[in-house]
Amino acid sequence: MGQPVQNQPMPDSPTTNHPELTVSELAASLKRTIETNYDQVTVRGELGRVTIAKSGHMYADLKDDKAVLNTIMWRGQVDRLTFRPEEGLEVVATGRLSTYEGRSAYQMIASTMRPAGAGALMQLLEERKKKLAAEGLFDQAHKKPIPYMPRTIGVITSPTGAVIRDILHRIRERFPVRVIVWPALVQGEQAASQVTAGIRGFNAMTGADRPDVLIVARGGGSIEDLWPFNEEVVVRAAFESEIPLISAVGHETDTTLIDYVSDRRAPTPTGAAEIAVPVRTELMLGIEESGQRLKRALTRALSRSRDKLAAARLPRPESLLQSKRQRLDFASASLPRAALALTQRARLKLSRLQLSPATLKAEIRGQRQRLRDTAVRARPALMRLIDQKKAALTSEGKLLETLSYQATLKRGYVIVRDTGGQLVRNAAQAQTLDTLRVTFADGDITAAPFEGETPPPAPKPKPAPRRKGEQGNLF
């Protein structure tokens, strides 16, 4: 008998000591391994795609020239950023590595992020500055003058910082005016939007509440702290402001883009208050000094006038009247002689006329003759005028006769009136009357309306009576 055949492993089924894992188990193992070994990493790279979701989370690509790292930052960390993440900006991110099992991808969950040194931010700032300058936002032609004595000042800053206290204190000691504070964050991710809302909100006001000048202020800090005032939305809001705007961001050595577009830049927030209002005591001293100068000028003018009057050496009033009195005396003395001479000349002229009744009668005869001559010459013209008027009157009379109602009556028409003399214009009105007055061309008759459709036949004339002995007509 032969030996029994033992079972041998198949050559295409190799043996292995590794346990079998599901895909989910392998993904979970990889996730634990990566999160354990890379629970705290710091990565430097350039931001590629940057997306802020509606939830507030940020999704970005952190890359260099050879690799790309998907990066996530949750909303709480995004709100604490001091700058706005933009594509092309080099940053340093700190966080932990994890995996996303659904896509077999690893990613970085960043807890902090900052620009990779001031050089990157300065480069971004310079590029943005060139862009806005090319659009003309920094031109001097757009600068508005700051009012000398504003009634209301609008301040956009943090309501709890030292900046607003310094501004209020300086305004109070220089020239107390009304101040309206628009609370806004001056640092962090939400600062740019709140400052923009403050500028546009003040410009939207109307009436007495609308400020005459705006101050945008915050204290000093690093370039990251001041970055909200380099944001494009803030710069454009300041450019579009109809109210003059003073920028007071940081210290004197700090410069942001809002400083270039504002109507006036102040070195400090306190300096902004000094620009906004004058010194009240200095104004009062200036008014008093101007009053004194005016008094001195009036005194000098009065003194010069007095000296000029004295130099003119005007005569005394008595000497001015002496010559007038003398002329009056001469005129009084010559007046009787002049009146006598005038009377004599009038008498001489009257005697030369030689008036007498005969002279008057001759003058009357002459005037009568001239009047007769004038009447003789005017008679033909007067007769021609009378003839013309007669002809015109005759023509008008014929026209009146043609157009009169009597001419119409002669053509067979009649006028129907009631007993009161009022016109009857239709049959319905005539049916209501008992008696009618009918006017013909040759006179009036009285008639009564007939209610039937046809009038009754006229009565036949009675034959003439025959005379006694006369035979009638057989035919």
Salt bridges, closest charged atoms under 4 A:
GLU35 OE2 - LYS31 NZ 3.08
GLU35 OE2 - ARG96 NH1 3.68
ASP61 OD1 - ARG49 NH2 3.05
ASP79 OD2 - ARG75 NE 3.90
GLU86 OE2 - ARG128 NH2 2.39
GLU90 OE2 - ARG44 NE 2.87
GLU135 OE1 - ARG236 NH2 2.82
GLU173 OE1 - HIS169 NE2 3.46
GLU173 OE2 - ARG170 NE 2.65
ASP209 OD1 - ARG178 NH2 3.17
ASP212 OD2 - ARG151 NE 3.95
GLU231 OE1 - ARG84 NE 3.28
GLU231 OE1 - ARG128 NH1 3.49
GLU232 OE1 - LYS131 NZ 3.29
GLU232 OE2 - ARG236 NH2 2.90
GLU240 OE1 - ARG200 NH2 3.85
GLU242 OE1 - ARG210 NH2 3.43
ASP259 OD2 - ARG265 NE 3.24
ASP263 OD1 - LYS144 NZ 3.53
GLU274 OE2 - ARG170 NH1 2.09
GLU318 OE1 - ARG316 NE 3.91
ASP444 OD2 - ARG437 NH2 2.91
